[in-house]
Amino acid sequence: MDHFLYRDGLLHAEDVAITDIAATVGTPFYCYSAATLTRHYHLFTEALAPLPHLVCFAIKSLSNVAVLKLLGDLGAGMDVVSGGEYLRARAAGVPGERIVFSGVGKTRDEMRLALTGGIRQFNVESEPELRALSEVAVSLGVRAPIALRVNPDVDAKTHEKIATGKSENKFGVPIAKAREVYAEAASLPGIDVVGIDVHIGSQLTELAPFEAAFTKVRDLTQALRADGHNIRRLDLGGGLGIPYTRSNEAPPLPTEYGAMIHRVLGDLGCEIEIEPGRLISGNAGILVSQVIYVKNGEGRDFLILDAAMNDLVRPSMYGAHHDIIPVVEPAAASPAQAFDVVGPVCETGDTFAKARALPHLAEGDLVAFRSAGAYGAVMASEYNTRPLVPEVLVKGDHFAVIRARPTFDEILSRDTIPEWL
Ligand SMILES: *Cc1c(COP(=O)(O)O)cnc(C)c1O
């Protein structure tokens, strides 16, 4: 359940009418619901409550500092994949001991930043990274806590661009090689082995691939302990999928996911870490846009919006579906019309939906893309010199702009013409 509902014929975010935000902020804009973010975070903490655990929000799905502050104040940890994300988590007041650093290509500068600022653990993805991290830690006179990201070679059965747990993917160390790499880790002066990490992909809609991976992690935990390693934390990654349509999809619930974790790993005495992104942020956000024109083409009608692929790239990048709903509630009897929903960018790929059945819509009407909180604003760009889309946070009857739309002066002032030109 989220908190974007019609009330008195108008779409609301919690107690705020979307039309009121649009009148103040202009369109397009992202709008997030604090109550929905809070609820989703608690679904995970409740699901894992019987085990020692830390829910680390995957910042890459939605990285606005205000959102991070909201989740961090609830006790959430953060999963970061860059120095920039690390600084966002710290700017939101999250202490280093609740920040996990993931990613295949951490630079020495990023390692130094996290080691000096404070870090819970690095999820290390390769032997060269392990050696570099040890060197950096030794140069700072500390030891870096690590989990090795193992690649369990399971098929996550998700979109190929977001599957990460097959041996052909660039992520992690093959699980068959893990004992060897842990042995090297234990011998390095700057490394402190604390656990095992696994993340097999995103938008998973079945529990079976998770269970297959976690069972392999269970076996590895026992093998590594027999080898003398003190494995005390298991980081199980993120990836639980969300329903993008209201009708047919029913991905597993966090309670079912938590129960499975308990069943497979509960007796190992390890602290469980998870890194959900999409499930916390996805359905906690919408993208609001205005119809610029309705264009009647040959055999099809186009709804031309003021939002485009630069604001929400998921449809053109992953072929993703987003429900699109009018901000003014349509009359129950309103007949549906098929529209190709497109943005103004000069690319055919700038298409949000084809032949989408929508109620009658006209120039100036507002629409909302549902399930746009995750991998929405964070992937936005200024392609076509369209100002970076602003973000708004709603809590109860409050709303605030948490990232302002840049002015054209600001955009142009970032470019410099060299003196010699
Ligand atoms: C992307 C990612 C996540 C979050 O995935 P979701 O599908 O958004 O839950 C977690 N951990 C790692 C290492 C990731 O790369």
The ligand as an SDF file (V2000), in Angstrom:
LIG
                    3D

 15 15  0  0  0  0  0  0  0  0999 V2000
   21.3490   -2.1710   -6.8400 C   0  0  0  0  0  0  0  0  0  0  0  0
   21.8410   -2.8650   -5.6330 C   0  0  0  0  0  0  0  0  0  0  0  0
   21.0020   -3.0310   -4.5150 C   0  0  0  0  0  0  0  0  0  0  0  0
   19.5580   -2.6150   -4.5000 C   0  0  0  0  0  0  0  0  0  0  0  0
   18.7710   -3.3500   -5.3680 O   0  0  0  0  0  0  0  0  0  0  0  0
   17.1810   -3.1750   -5.3510 P   0  0  0  0  0  0  0  0  0  0  0  0
   16.7200   -4.0450   -6.4530 O   0  0  0  0  0  0  0  0  0  0  0  0
   16.8890   -1.7430   -5.5980 O   0  0  0  0  0  0  0  0  0  0  0  0
   16.6920   -3.6500   -4.0240 O   0  0  0  0  0  0  0  0  0  0  0  0
   21.5420   -3.6140   -3.3880 C   0  0  0  0  0  0  0  0  0  0  0  0
   22.8470   -4.0240   -3.3400 N   0  0  0  0  0  0  0  0  0  0  0  0
   23.6740   -3.8800   -4.3970 C   0  0  0  0  0  0  0  0  0  0  0  0
   25.0720   -4.3280   -4.2940 C   0  0  0  0  0  0  0  0  0  0  0  0
   23.2060   -3.2930   -5.5660 C   0  0  0  0  0  0  0  0  0  0  0  0
   24.0240   -3.1690   -6.6170 O   0  0  0  0  0  0  0  0  0  0  0  0
  1  2  1  0
  2  3  1  0
  2 14  2  0
  3  4  1  0
  3 10  2  0
  4  5  1  0
  5  6  1  0
  6  7  2  0
  6  8  1  0
  6  9  1  0
 10 11  1  0
 11 12  2  0
 12 13  1  0
 12 14  1  0
 14 15  1  0
M  END
$$$$
